[in-house]
Amino acid sequence: ANDSRVQKDISSIANAGEAYAATHNGNYATTAQGIGTLVTSGDLKVSPTAPGGYSTYAYSGTAASFTIQGQLKSKKYTGYGLFRYNSTTGRACAWNGSACQP
C-alpha cells in the first residue's frame, strides 16, 4: 500500500511540474525552488510527504528538466528501490540508480 502511495505522489508531483512548465515558458521549478513552488503556483494542491519509514521525496531540477523520486520497499522492486520521474523522458518507473525496471 505504501509503495502505491509513493507512486501516486510522485506522479502527482510530476504532473504538477509539467503543468508549471507549461505556464512558465517551458521552464521547470529548480531544485532551489522545490516542490513548494508547485504548491504556491497552484499546480499542486499540497506537498505530499513520504509514508512513515520511507525516505523523503527528492526533487532535483533546472529550468530545462527535473526529476522526482521516492523510495520503494516491496519485494517486487528488489534491486529497484526508487520510483522516479524524469521530465527529459516523460517517464516514471522503478529505478535502480541507472535504469528503469524492465
N, C-alpha and C positions, 0 to 999 in steps of 0.2 A: 504494500500500500504506500509506503514512504517513497519507494523508487518511482512509482506512478506520479506522486505529488511533485517530486523533483522534476520529472519530465514535463509535467503540466506547467510548473512555474517557469522553467527555462524557456518553454515555447511561448508563454505569455510575455516574458521579457524580450524575447527575440522579435515577436510581432510588434511590440511597442517600440523597439529600436528601429525597426524598418519603417514604422509609421512616423517616427520622429524625423528620420532622414528625408522622408517624402515631403515634409513641410519645412525642412531646413536646407534647401538647395542641395540635397543629396549627402549632406554631412551628418555623420553619426555622432552621438554623445561620446566624448572622450573618457578615458579612464578617470581623469581628474573630475569630470562632471558626474560620472557614475550613473547608477540606476535612479538616484534621486531626481536627476534631471528629467527622466522619462515620466516620473510622477508629477513633477512641477509643470511639465508641458501638457499634462492631461492624457498622454499616450498610454500610461499605465495607472490603473486606479490606486493601487497600493504597492509598496515594495515588498515582494514576498520574502519570507525567511525560510531557510532550510529546516527540515524536520529535526527534532531533537536528536543529538548524537551524530548528525551529519555535518560535514564541513560547510562553512558559509559559501554562498554562491559567489563566484569570481567573475567579475566583469572587467574586460580589457578592451579599450577602444581608441581609435584615432578618428579623425574626420573621415578617413577613407574606408574603414572597416571596423568590425568589433567581433568579439567572441564572448559568450557567457557559458559558464559551466557549473555543474553541481555534481556532488558525489552520488554514486550508485553502490548499493550493498548486496543486492540479490545475487545468488549463486549463478544465475543465468548470465550475469555480466562479468564472470570471473575473467580477469585479465583486461577488462574494460571498465575501470572503476569510476568513470565520469560520464555524464551526459552533457554534450557540448553542441552549441550552435555557432556556426561560423558564417558571418554575413557575406564573405567572399564567395562561398559555395552556395549559400542559401539553404544549407542542410544542417539538420540536427541528428545526432547519432550517439550511440555508446562509443566512448573514445578511450584509447589506451595511452594517450600521450603523443602518438604519431599517426594513428589511423583509426578509421571507423570500424566498428564490428561488422564482419561480413554478413 
